[in-house]
Amino acid sequence: MSKPIRISLFIFSLLAGLLLAWGVVQAAPALQASSEPSLVTSGLVTPTPLADQPAIESPDISLIDSPTASCFLPRANTGICMMTWNYMYADASPDYIITMTVGIDDKARAYYSGFFQTSMFVPLELMTFRVPCGAPGSGGNPNLGANHSYVLRARDSSGSAAANYGTVTCPADIPARTFLPLLTR
């Protein structure tokens, strides 16, 4: 680490420490003026103890919502389709969402991580993935292309998880022949 960066970090740490000390000094008179002296012990506040309560088993993630998947062909004769959802939403209240992932055809395609939030919303713009369209009949329907399976997963801070599974069928499309450049003749 360079010397200017070390100096900057030292100054930042010093200022943060001073700010913290100033806050303790400012709070001390308010603590001593408290009407409940049992809460103040040598200038520090001790929290009021909670009544004994039975342990409550954490519920699973309360909600994972992902409207029906769709697959569309943005440009003909490319063989490339786009698989998407309108959005993905998970709620783990009162716990925190840790991760949400998207898997398509047994391959991880997206990983979203949370940061101290009880719910997470992933918009359409972050939920569009390229998949092969497939030849006509490759998914079992003679008028459509390939089938693609997906799994959307969410995990929260208590270790609970939820998942949505499904399959989407893409339109059929065969890539146009690619022509060799004239230089290869």
Secondary structure as the mmCIF struct_conf table of DSSP 4:
data_model
#
loop_
_struct_conf.conf_type_id
_struct_conf.id
_struct_conf.beg_label_comp_id
_struct_conf.beg_label_asym_id
_struct_conf.beg_label_seq_id
_struct_conf.end_label_comp_id
_struct_conf.end_label_asym_id
_struct_conf.end_label_seq_id
HELX_RH_AL_P HELX_RH_AL_P1 LYS A 3 GLN A 32
TURN_TY1_P TURN_TY1_P1 ALA A 33 ALA A 33
BEND BEND1 SER A 35 SER A 35
HELX_RH_3T_P HELX_RH_3T_P1 PRO A 37 LEU A 39
STRN STRN1 VAL A 40 THR A 41
TURN_TY1_P TURN_TY1_P2 SER A 42 GLY A 43
STRN STRN2 LEU A 44 VAL A 45
HELX_LH_PP_P HELX_LH_PP_P1 PRO A 47 ASP A 52
HELX_LH_PP_P HELX_LH_PP_P2 PRO A 54 ILE A 61
BEND BEND2 SER A 62 SER A 62
STRN STRN3 LEU A 63 ASP A 65
STRN STRN4 SER A 70 PHE A 72
BEND BEND3 PRO A 74 ARG A 75
TURN_TY1_P TURN_TY1_P3 ALA A 76 ASN A 77
BEND BEND4 THR A 78 THR A 78
STRN STRN5 ILE A 80 THR A 84
BEND BEND5 ASN A 86 ASN A 86
STRN STRN6 TYR A 87 ASP A 91
TURN_TY1_P TURN_TY1_P4 SER A 93 PRO A 94
BEND BEND6 ASP A 95 ASP A 95
STRN STRN7 ILE A 97 ILE A 104
TURN_TY1_P TURN_TY1_P5 ASP A 105 ASP A 106
STRN STRN8 LYS A 107 SER A 113
BEND BEND7 PHE A 115 PHE A 116
BEND BEND8 THR A 118 THR A 118
STRN STRN9 SER A 119 PRO A 123
HELX_RH_3T_P HELX_RH_3T_P2 LEU A 124 LEU A 126
BEND BEND9 MET A 127 MET A 127
STRN STRN10 THR A 128 PRO A 132
TURN_TY1_P TURN_TY1_P6 PRO A 136 GLY A 139
BEND BEND10 GLY A 140 GLY A 140
TURN_TY1_P TURN_TY1_P7 PRO A 142 ASN A 143
STRN STRN11 LEU A 144 ASP A 156
TURN_TY1_P TURN_TY1_P8 SER A 157 SER A 158
BEND BEND11 GLY A 159 GLY A 159
STRN STRN12 ALA A 161 PRO A 171
HELX_LH_PP_P HELX_LH_PP_P3 ALA A 172 ALA A 172
HELX_LH_PP_P HELX_LH_PP_P4 PRO A 175 PRO A 181
HELX_RH_3T_P HELX_RH_3T_P3 LEU A 182 THR A 184
#
